[in-house]
Amino acid sequence: MGEDARRGRIYLPLEELEQFGVTPAEILNRRYSDRFARLMQFQYERAIQSYGQALAWLPQEDRKAQRAGLAMAAIYRALLEEIRRDGFRVLDGKISLTPLRKLWLAWKAMAFA
């Protein structure tokens, strides 16, 4: 999000910014507030819920064929957790996982698919 803001781009719906009282200028100028944190908590919860629903809807017999997608979902879910633990400081810089952690998450997801 920070890199997009530095380039003058915001990929969140304006209605959601308004819902939480966050202005586009705050994001473009990379200003944090309690309102921004609530907006990010909302985005986090929606993403986690969507991952959970997608996994629940994936039939057990299709999981082996979807191992690569399940591995990517595990990586992105872990990244979301890191973002949450870091207090949603997504405007400062890029939050990432180490290559070793990504490999471990992918292996774990694929092994148990």
N, C-alpha and C positions, 0 to 999 in steps of 0.2 A: 504494500500500500504506500509506503514511503517513497519508493522509486516512482510510482505512478504520480504521486502528489508533486514530486520534484519536476515531473514532466507536464504538470498542469492537468492531470487526468484523475477522475474519481469514478470508480466503477460500482458505487453503491446507489441504490434508488434514492432519488431526491425525497420521495415520500417518507422513507425511513430516516433520512437525515432530519427532516422536519419533525417526525414523530419523537425523536430524542432531543430536539432542540440544538442540533449540530449544524453549523453553517458550512457551506463548501469552502469558504475562506479559511475556516479553522483547520480543515484538512489540508488544503493547499499550502498553508503556512505552518503545517505540522505542529499545531497547538493541541495539547492534551487537556482534558477536563473530565469531571465526573460524568457529564453527559456523553462524551465520547466513549468512556469506559462502559457505560450502560449500552450504548449502541453496539460496541464490540462484543459484549456479553450476549446480546441478542443474536448477533451473527454467529457467534460460537455455538450457542444452544441450538440454533436452527441447523447448522452444519452437522453437529453431533447427532441430532435427531434424524436427519436425512441419511447419514451413514448407517445408523441403526435400522431404519426402515428398509433400506436397500438390502442389507444383509439378511434381515428377517424374511424378505420377499424372495430371496434367491433360493430356489429349491436345492435341497441337499445333493440331489443327483447332478446338478449343474455346477457345483462348486469346484470340482476338479478342472473342468474346462475353463473356469473363470479365475484360476489361481493368480495370473498376472494382475488382474483387476483387484483381487482381494489383497494382494501384496501392496499395490499402490494405495488402496484405501487404508491399510494399516499404517503406512508411512504418513499419509496426509492426516490421519486422525492423531498420530503421535505429534506431528507438527502443530496441529491445533492445540494440543495440550501444552506444548512448550510455549506457544503464544499466550495462552491463558496464564500459565505460571509466571510469565514475564510481565504480567500486568497489561497485556495488549499493547505493548510498546512497538506497534507496527509502523509507526511513522518515522522512527529514528533510523532504522536500518533493517536489514534482512535477518530474519530469524531462521535458522536452518538446523538440520540434524547432521551429525557426522556421517560420513560414508559407511563406517563400520556399523553404526546403529541402524542405518537404512538397510544394510545387507542382512542384519540380524532380524529386523522386523519382516523383511520380505521372505526370508527363509522360514521364519515361524509361521507366517500366514500361509505360505505355500505347502508347508509340511502338514498342516492340520486342515487343509481344504478338503 
